[in-house]
Amino acid sequence: MSLDLLTYIFIGGSFALYIGIAIWARAGSTKEFYVAGGGVHPIANGMATAADWMSAASFISLAGLVSFIGRDGAAYLMGWTGGYVLLAMLLAPYLRKFGKFTVPDFVGDRYYSTTARVIAVICTIVISFTYVAGQMRGVGIVFSRYLHVDINTGVIVGMAIVFFYAVLGGMKGITYTQVAQYCVLILAFMVPAIFMSMQITGHFLPQLGLGATLDSGLSVLATLDKLSVDLGFAEYTSGQKSTIDIFCLTAALMAGTAGLPHVIVRFFTVPRVKDARTSAGWALIFIAILYTTVPGVAGFGRVNLIQTLNGTDEANVGTEYAKMPTWFKNWENAGLLGWHDYNGDGKVQYSAGAAFEGGKPAWDGEARGEHGERAVTNAKVNPAPAKGAPFVNEVYVDRDIMVLANPEIAQLPNWVIALVAAGAVAAALSTAAGLLLVISTAIAHDLMKTCINPNISEKQELMYARLAAVVAICIAGYFGINPPGFVAQVVALAFGLASSSVFPVIVMGIFNARMNKEGAIAGMIVGLGSTMAYMIYFTFMGGSKDDLFLGISTGGFGFVGMILNFIVAYVVSMMTPPPPAEIQEMVENIRVPRGAGVAHAH
């Protein structure tokens, strides 16, 4: 059966399943729309949480990122998984006991302030839009390759699918859809990983494959180090980022994970506080299956990529374009891989350095160079190297294609390639749906119902939530078509914003009864404002890397913003009146179970 037909069957079948579940579990009340009626089983909620949290960044982009940057990619692995532990142990049970649907709900009630609630709504919307842009970009990448459309059309198709089941089903429909999506995405990630591990190392488990010895007598990592150095790259196992940048990035991703509104709301979909803890534990197990596999997938994919592009004969580097495998030409057609033959030898040669200037390449589909390479139209070709110059890079590879292209590079069966496509779509759509729900809830429940017009009926509130979701999908689609970076980079910015704004105000709200509304408001404004200004300047305004604060990248600055938030909030709260006695008592009750200390008193 052809790859195209298998892909249509796998993706079409998964869509039919998701939409069928959305119709079966459609929301009939605001409680079902926001928190699925509060009656989801902990294991099912653990699966849904894992699918909600493991986005296109985890499935499509993370292994690609690690594959290209090597050891520095560990910051993403440690930050995202460590942050989930932080959320599960430190925040989720207390928030569940507090009993509010959303983060702005918690902030508004805990800090007895409409202003604090509105700022929390703004933080939630900014974080969610930044995050959802990465998901829409991921959907566009998958569809551009497998449906043979351009990325923009792919994004629009993805928008239509998300619109259908997110707007119709609400949290109830999304929860059960995400259970199905988790099963699809984990199968789609693990099957090719196991195939590649067996193919390259002989080990069944990809988690063990990285340390395996190959026929050359070297391990996979040692082989990668040698291949990388030979081609002018840094050693795969050596870090390029400074220690402080890695620390800040890891910490920002951890705190950001614990402050993500669309993950926090998942702990309200179970009946009891005990179930919130249990579902958090299950989610961690389900997440760990994928995250412990990522380093192996990244390493195997990198070895395959280099050896495919350059051949294995060191004395005759490069592969003739006419002999390049089908996958190379497929991804050229998708607009995510480019080649320019600098030395005119008709061979595709890959090494360190940029193949093009001026960003990502794009092509006129019919225009090809003398040796068949794509003619670049929106990126300047670098000047031809001087005669006798060392081997130069002729290939542009978009990092986001690595996981999707891996099965093709490894020449795995067509059904595996089609399964990976379905898994990538499941990962992107599951998170996009959760984020869009958070945006619609923030607008309908926290702004319209609570702040602007408390007298609207439940039916009107549901209507506002669905309208907000429609608007959010359109904005998310725009950012998917015009992304500020790779999927994982875009998502990392969202985590930085969450760590600097939402995380501190929740932690202080639970563990510091003296924290008042003035401190919370000042902290959120300083944390979010400083982080956004830093990100905008260095991401969009062309700020020089030499000007980075202590060399900290935009993804890591969220940690600095978080520290500023904590300091400002504490200082301001100490200089202003304490919160009312009933608020302080409520905070104590959240942390101390009923009856605690009674036995001791007798």
Secondary structure, 3 states (H helix, E strand, C coil): CCHHHHHHHHHHHHHHHHHHHHHHCCCCCHHHHHHHHHCCCHHHHHHHHHHHHCCHHHHHHHHHHHHHHHHHHHHHHHHHHHHHHHHHHHHHHHHHHHCCCCHHHHHHHHCCCHHHHHHHHHHHHHHHHHHHHHHHHHHHHHHHHHCCCCHHHHHHHHHHHHHHHHHHHHHHHHHHHHHHHHHHHHHHHHHHHHHHHHHHCCCCCHHHHCCCECCCCCEHHHHHHHHHHHCCCCCCCCCCCCHHHHHHHHHHHHHHHHCCHHHHHHHHCCCCHHHHHHHHHHHHHHHHHHHCCHHHHHHHHHHHHHHHHHCCCHHHCCEEHHHCCHHHHHHHHCCCEEECCCCCCCEECCCCCCCEECCCCCEEEEEECCCCCEEECCCEECCCCCCCCCCCCCEEECHHHHHHHHHHHCCCCHHHHHHHHHHHHHHHHHHHHHHHHHHHHHHHHHHHHHHHCCCCCHHHHHHHHHHHHHHHHHHHHHHHHCCCCCHHHHHHHHHHHHHHHHHHHHHHHHHCCCCCHHHHHHHHHHHHHHHHHHHHHHHHCCCCHHHCHHHCCCCCHHHHHHHHHHHHHHHHHHHCCCCCHHHHHHHHHHHCCCCCCHHHHC
